[in-house]
């Protein structure tokens, strides 16, 4: 029997990445992500996998973002007892992200029960903070560049993918086949992370396609953000900035530190980072020098340019402050967390601003705001939107279409097959077309749940 792959997530969507590799009675899961965005996608989190969790031998993580790691607590809760392998940076971030994810789900369920917002009685979290803590001891740190065997005679090597701390591409060698999983690839010109490593030779490649149908602008993040914050400071408004706690928050803080140092925005403009997870992640950069571009001075400037908010009481107290000020808060697509309370409080005022810091998946509140909607539903009610909506085009930590093609071009061989994954259908199909036209390689966009040979 040959090697095959089943696409349990990250197919025709930019979320829920899970790729199940099977051969000779063994099973390996590459990534174990949560579905986010549209309700139809989020409901997949509640649907049992087509394989029993205790039948999966091992899990490999490309990186720690929840759309790649956030299903792990449930997998372990439902019977998975094998090892989980990841880079040291990914292991460190999972210790921050996964318990926070469980905590937020518990809070959301409790809020729904208090206010009667759920059709279920009672509403339950997908998993709890304790479930997340229970899965963490299973994560084993692997050095990037080291080859190991998660299953006897299955060889895996990680290489750097840029994107965020610890992000990796995964090369799997099994039964004479070489299968390369790009993971989320960073930008060669990222302000914080190093560029992705050149890909190794492979027979089959899974390439992400988040930005498979577009190119990033030439303008950098500091320049684009500076113009918006100058307008905000001049009118004394409040900017609410939904940010991903891992990656995007640090990129925005680094840009703000540069803007203040150069005098392009007022040095006294108050900045608040209201996300314990983002606070912990930002400080993590201080212990991972050599894994990112920032020197000690730049790292210190990034961690000291904002007031770090940890407690719920501190977060609530921000509501009584007047502008000008900037509040960075998770989550990046406004799907949950403290940022919802800030949006609820500030969206109605025309002097205020909501700064969206990158791609907004269809079905999220971020996408609703980006569309120019006059109201957005938060905590069961429609909140009027009068604030200025700014969507930054230069903040993405993903490679764009040209950069994805360049990464593929740098492979030492022509693969037999390319599977285009982890993108909305329009982006995935656009990248598929370019791979076939520009490179002359076989490429396809797999369907969710489909199984194909490797």
C-alpha positions in Angstrom: 0.0 0.0 0.0 1.4 3.4 -0.9 1.5 6.6 1.1 -1.6 8.7 1.1 -2.8 11.9 2.6 -6.2 13.0 3.8 -7.1 16.7 4.0 -8.9 17.1 7.4 -8.6 20.9 7.3 -6.8 23.7 5.5 -8.4 22.6 2.2 -10.5 25.3 0.5 -10.1 27.4 3.6 -7.4 29.3 5.4 -8.0 27.6 8.7 -8.2 24.3 10.5 -5.0 22.8 9.0 -4.8 19.1 9.6 -3.1 16.7 7.2 -3.2 13.0 7.9 -0.5 10.8 6.4 -1.1 7.0 6.4 1.1 4.1 5.4 1.4 0.5 6.4 -0.9 0.7 9.3 0.7 3.9 10.8 -0.8 7.4 10.9 0.9 10.8 11.3 -0.9 14.1 11.7 0.8 17.2 10.3 -0.7 20.2 12.2 -3.8 20.0 14.4 -5.6 23.3 13.9 -8.9 24.8 14.9 -11.4 26.0 12.3 -12.3 29.7 12.6 -14.4 32.2 10.7 -17.7 31.1 9.2 -20.1 29.2 11.6 -20.2 26.3 9.1 -16.4 26.0 9.5 -16.4 26.4 13.2 -19.0 23.6 13.5 -16.4 21.3 12.1 -14.5 21.6 15.4 -17.4 19.7 17.0 -17.5 16.9 14.4 -15.4 13.8 15.3 -12.4 13.1 13.1 -12.7 10.2 10.6 -9.9 8.5 12.5 -10.0 7.7 16.2 -7.5 10.0 18.1 -5.9 6.9 19.7 -5.1 5.6 16.2 -2.9 8.5 15.4 0.8 7.6 16.2 2.2 11.1 16.4 1.6 14.8 15.6 4.1 17.3 14.0 3.4 21.0 14.3 4.6 23.5 11.7 3.9 26.4 14.2 1.9 27.6 17.1 -0.9 29.7 15.6 -4.3 28.2 16.7 -5.4 27.4 13.1 -2.4 25.0 13.2 -2.3 23.9 16.8 -5.6 24.8 18.5 -7.3 21.4 18.2 -4.5 19.6 20.1 -6.2 19.8 23.6 -9.3 18.2 22.2 -7.3 15.5 20.4 -5.6 14.6 23.7 -8.9 14.9 25.6 -10.5 12.4 23.3 -7.8 9.7 23.5 -4.6 10.7 21.6 -1.6 9.5 23.7 1.3 9.8 21.4 4.1 12.4 21.1 3.7 15.9 19.6 6.9 17.2 17.9 7.6 20.9 17.3 10.5 23.4 17.3 11.5 24.9 20.6 9.9 28.2 19.7 6.6 26.5 18.8 6.7 24.6 22.1 7.2 27.8 24.0 4.4 29.6 22.2 2.0 26.7 22.6 2.4 27.0 26.4 1.0 30.5 26.0 -1.6 30.1 23.2 -3.3 26.8 24.1 -4.2 27.5 27.8 -5.4 30.9 26.7 -7.6 29.4 24.0 -9.2 27.1 26.5 -9.7 30.0 28.9 -11.4 32.1 26.2 -13.7 29.3 25.2 -14.7 28.8 28.9 -15.3 32.5 29.2 -17.4 32.6 26.0 -19.5 29.7 27.1 -20.1 31.3 30.5 -21.0 34.6 28.9 -23.5 32.8 26.5 -25.0 31.0 29.5 -25.4 34.2 31.6 -27.1 36.0 28.7 -29.0 33.2 27.1 -27.2 33.5 23.8 -26.8 29.8 23.1 -29.3 27.3 21.6 -27.6 24.7 23.9 -28.3 24.5 27.6 -25.8 24.8 29.0 -23.3 26.1 26.4 -20.0 24.2 26.7 -16.5 25.1 25.7 -14.9 22.9 23.0 -12.2 22.3 25.6 -11.1 23.9 28.9 -7.9 25.6 30.0 -7.1 22.4 32.0 -7.5 20.3 28.9 -4.9 22.5 27.2 -2.5 22.3 30.2 -2.9 18.5 30.1 -1.8 18.3 26.4 1.4 20.4 26.9 3.6 17.7 28.4 3.2 15.7 25.2 5.0 18.4 23.1 8.7 17.6 22.5 11.1 20.2 21.3 13.1 19.4 18.2 15.9 21.6 16.8 15.4 23.0 13.4 17.6 21.0 11.0 17.6 17.9 13.1 16.3 14.7 11.5 14.2 12.4 13.8 11.8 9.4 13.6 8.3 10.1 15.0 7.4 6.6 13.8 10.0 3.9 13.1 11.4 4.3 9.6 9.5 7.6 9.1 12.0 10.4 9.0 11.2 14.1 9.6 13.4 17.2 9.3 12.3 20.7 10.1 13.5 23.8 8.3 12.9 27.5 9.0 9.7 29.0 7.6 10.0 32.6 8.8 6.4 33.8 9.7 6.6 33.7 13.5 8.9 32.4 16.2 9.5 28.7 15.7 7.6 28.4 12.4 8.9 25.5 10.4 8.4 23.6 7.1 8.3 19.9 7.5 10.0 17.3 5.3 8.6 13.8 5.7 10.5 10.8 4.2 8.5 7.5 4.3 8.5 4.5 2.0 10.8 6.1 -0.5 8.7 9.2 -0.8 9.7 12.8 0.2 6.7 14.9 1.2 7.2 18.6 2.0 4.8 20.7 4.1 5.5 24.4 3.7 3.6 25.4 6.8 2.9 29.2 6.8 5.7 30.8 4.9 7.0 34.2 6.0 8.0 37.1 3.9 11.7 37.5 2.8 11.5 41.2 3.8 9.7 40.7 7.1 10.7 43.3 9.7 11.2 40.9 12.5 11.6 37.3 11.3 14.3 35.9 9.1 13.3 34.7 5.5 12.2 31.1 5.0 15.0 28.6 4.3 15.2 27.3 0.8 13.1 24.2 0.4 14.7 20.7 0.1 14.0 18.3 -2.7 10.6 16.6 -2.5 8.3 14.4 -4.6 5.1 16.0 -3.2 4.6 19.5 -1.8 1.8 21.0 0.2 2.1 24.8 -0.3 0.1 27.4 1.7 -1.9 30.0 -0.3 -3.2 32.6 2.2 -2.0 35.3 -0.2 -2.0 33.2 -3.3 -3.9 35.7 -5.3 -2.2 39.0 -4.4 1.0 40.9 -3.9 2.1 43.0 -0.9 2.4 46.7 -1.5 5.9 48.3 -1.5 5.0 50.5 1.4 6.3 49.2 4.7 4.2 48.7 7.9 5.7 51.7 9.8 5.0 54.1 7.0 1.4 52.9 6.5 0.6 52.8 10.2 2.2 56.2 10.8 -0.2 58.0 8.5 -3.2 56.5 10.3 -1.9 57.3 13.8 -1.0 60.9 12.8 -4.7 61.4 11.9 -5.9 59.7 15.1 -3.6 61.8 17.3 -4.7 65.0 15.6 -8.3 64.5 16.4 -7.8 62.9 19.8 -9.5 59.7 19.1 -9.1 56.1 20.3 -7.7 53.4 17.9 -8.7 49.8 18.6 -6.2 47.5 16.8 -7.2 43.8 16.7 -4.0 41.9 16.5 -2.9 38.3 16.6 -1.2 37.9 19.9 1.7 36.0 18.3 3.4 37.7 15.4 1.2 40.6 14.4 1.2 42.2 17.9 5.0 42.3 17.9 5.2 43.6 14.3 2.9 46.5 15.2 4.7 47.3 18.4 8.1 47.3 16.5 6.6 49.7 14.0 5.2 52.0 16.7 8.6 52.0 18.4 10.3 53.0 15.1 7.6 55.8 14.6 8.1 57.2 18.0 11.9 57.1 17.8 11.8 59.0 14.5 9.3 61.5 15.7 6.7 60.5 13.1 4.1 60.1 15.8 4.0 61.9 19.2 6.2 60.2 21.7 3.6 60.8 24.3 0.8 59.0 22.4 -0.3 56.3 24.9 -0.1 52.7 23.6 -1.7 49.8 25.5 -1.2 46.1 24.8 -4.3 44.5 26.2 -3.7 40.7 25.8 -1.9 38.6 28.4 -1.0 36.2 25.7 0.5 39.0 23.5 2.3 40.4 26.5 3.9 37.0 27.3 4.8 36.5 23.7 6.4 39.9 23.3 8.7 39.2 26.3 9.5 35.8 24.8 11.5 37.5 22.1 14.0 38.6 24.7 14.9 35.0 25.3 15.1 33.9 21.6 17.8 36.2 20.2 19.2 34.6 17.1 15.8 33.4 16.0 14.7 36.8 14.7 16.2 40.0 13.2 15.9 42.3 16.2 19.0 43.2 18.2 18.9 43.7 22.0 18.1 47.4 21.6 15.3 46.9 19.1 13.8 44.1 21.2 13.9 46.3 24.3 12.2 49.2 22.4 9.5 46.8 21.2 8.7 45.6 24.7 8.8 49.0 26.3 6.8 51.1 23.8 3.4 50.1 25.3 1.8 49.7 28.7 1.3 46.0 29.2 -2.2 45.2 30.4 -2.6 41.8 32.2 -5.6 41.8 34.5 -9.3 42.0 33.6 -9.7 45.0 35.9 -6.8 46.9 34.1 -8.5 46.1 30.8 -11.9 47.4 32.0 -10.3 50.6 33.3 -9.2 51.5 29.7 -12.9 52.2 29.0 -12.8 55.2 31.3 -9.8 56.8 29.6 -10.1 59.4 26.9 -8.1 59.7 23.6 -5.8 60.0 22.0 -4.7 56.5 22.7 -4.1 53.2 20.9 -5.3 49.8 22.2 -3.8 46.7 20.7 -5.9 43.6 21.7 -6.4 40.1 20.5 -7.8 38.5 18.4 -6.6 39.6 15.0 -9.9 39.0 13.2 -12.0 40.1 16.2 -13.4 36.6 16.7 -13.2 36.7 20.5 -11.3 37.9 23.5 -10.9 41.3 25.1 -10.8 43.2 21.8 -14.6 42.7 21.5 -15.2 44.8 24.6 -13.1 47.6 23.2 -14.8 47.5 19.8 -18.2 47.5 21.5 -17.2 50.6 23.5 -15.4 52.6 20.8 -16.9 51.7 17.4 -19.8 54.2 17.7 -17.6 57.3 17.9 -16.6 59.0 14.6 -13.4 60.3 16.1 -12.2 56.8 16.8 -10.5 54.3 14.5 -10.4 50.5 14.0 -7.1 49.4 12.5 -7.3 46.0 10.9 -3.8 44.6 10.7 -4.0 42.2 7.8 -6.1 39.4 6.2 -9.6 39.0 7.6 -11.1 35.6 6.9 -14.6 35.5 5.5 -17.2 35.2 8.3 -15.2 37.0 10.9 -16.1 40.3 12.5 -12.9 41.7 11.1 -14.2 40.9 7.6 -17.5 42.5 8.4 -15.7 45.7 9.5 -13.4 45.6 6.4 -16.5 45.4 4.2 -17.7 48.8 5.4 -20.7 47.5 7.3 -22.6 50.0 9.4 -23.0 47.6 12.3 -21.2 44.6 13.7 -22.7 41.9 16.0 -20.9 41.7 19.3 -22.1 39.8 22.4 -25.5 39.2 20.8 -26.3 42.7 19.8 -25.7 44.9 16.8 -23.1 47.6 17.5 -23.2 50.8 15.4 -20.0 51.5 13.4 -19.1 55.1 13.0 -15.4 54.8 13.6 -13.0 55.1 10.7 -12.0 51.7 9.5 -8.4 51.3 8.3 -7.2 48.1 6.8 -3.4 47.9 6.6 -2.0 46.2 3.5 1.6 45.8 4.6 1.3 44.0 8.0 1.0 40.5 6.8 3.5 37.9 8.0 2.7 35.6 5.0 4.6 35.4 1.8 2.6 36.8 -1.2 1.9 35.0 -4.5 5.2 36.0 -6.1 7.2 35.1 -3.0 5.4 31.7 -2.8 6.3 31.0 -6.4 9.9 32.1 -5.8 10.1 29.6 -2.8 8.9 26.8 -5.1 11.3 27.9 -7.9 14.2 27.5 -5.5 13.5 23.8 -5.0 16.4 21.6 -6.4 14.0 19.4 -8.3 10.6 19.4 -10.0 8.0 17.7 -7.6 5.6 15.1 -9.0 2.6 16.8 -7.4 1.8 20.1 -5.7 -1.3 20.4 -3.4 -2.3 24.0 -2.8 -3.7 24.3 0.7 -4.5 26.7 3.6 -6.2 29.5 1.5 -9.6 30.6 0.6 -10.7 28.9 -2.6 -10.1 32.0 -4.8 -6.6 32.4 -3.5 -5.7 28.7 -3.7 -7.0 28.3 -7.2 -5.2 31.5 -8.4 -1.9 30.1 -7.0 -2.7 26.7 -8.6 -3.1 28.4 -12.0 0.2 30.2 -11.6 2.1 27.1 -10.6 0.8 25.3 -13.7 1.3 28.3 -16.0 4.6 29.8 -14.7 6.4 26.7 -13.5 4.7 24.0 -15.6 4.2 21.8 -12.6 1.2 19.6 -11.7 -0.9 21.3 -9.0 -4.4 20.9 -7.6 -6.6 22.3 -4.8 -7.8 19.3 -2.8 -11.3 19.1 -1.3 -11.9 19.0 2.4 -12.0 15.3 3.5 -10.5 14.0 0.3 -7.7 11.5 0.2 -4.9 11.5 -2.4 -1.6 9.6 -3.0 1.7 11.1 -2.0 
